[in-house]
Amino acid sequence: MKTYKHYYIVKATPEELFKALTLPYTIQLWSGASAIMSTDINSEFSLWDGAICGRNLEFDEGRKIVQEWYFGEDSDQSIVTIKLHAHPKGTSVELVHTNIPDEAFDDISQGWDEMYFGALIDFYEDE
């Protein structure tokens, strides 16, 4: 199991970015795929037409999102923590994704950079 940690700068306020990460309609706007999401603790979510599924563990509006991502039958919890900090250029995002199965690590890290935060960065660059 591996851990992926990365920082991103997104040209949006922490409040805007929090909404972009938690409102299904907004997720669909920047991802181009259907999304099921709620800010209710222990609610399950589905992103990219079900390619990413998990459970919401914690929310601190405008500041922090903690989720468990499901990887088949793996028993260790794969935890995603996204922290949002105000930055002169918008928002500094600190991403930590723990317990990624070894065989999925390259795809997951590339997905974070290109499909997830890459898409968010592009979405806000074009506004």
CORRA-V670819 format. One line per field, one symbol per residue. psi: psi as a letter, one per 30 degrees, with the letter a starting at -180 (. if undefined). burial: 1 if it has 9 or more other C-alpha atoms within 8 Angstrom, else 0. A space follows every 50 residues. Layout:
BEGIN
psi=???
burial=???
END
This chain:
BEGIN
psi=klkkklklkkilleeeeeefffkeeeeeeffgllkjklgkkgkllklhhg fklakkekkjkfekkklkkkibgkfkkjkkkjkkkkkfgckkkjkkjlhk keffeeeeeeeeeeedfeeeeeefef.
burial=01110000111111111111011101110110111011000011111110 01111111100111111111000000111111111100011111111111 100010011111111111111011000
END
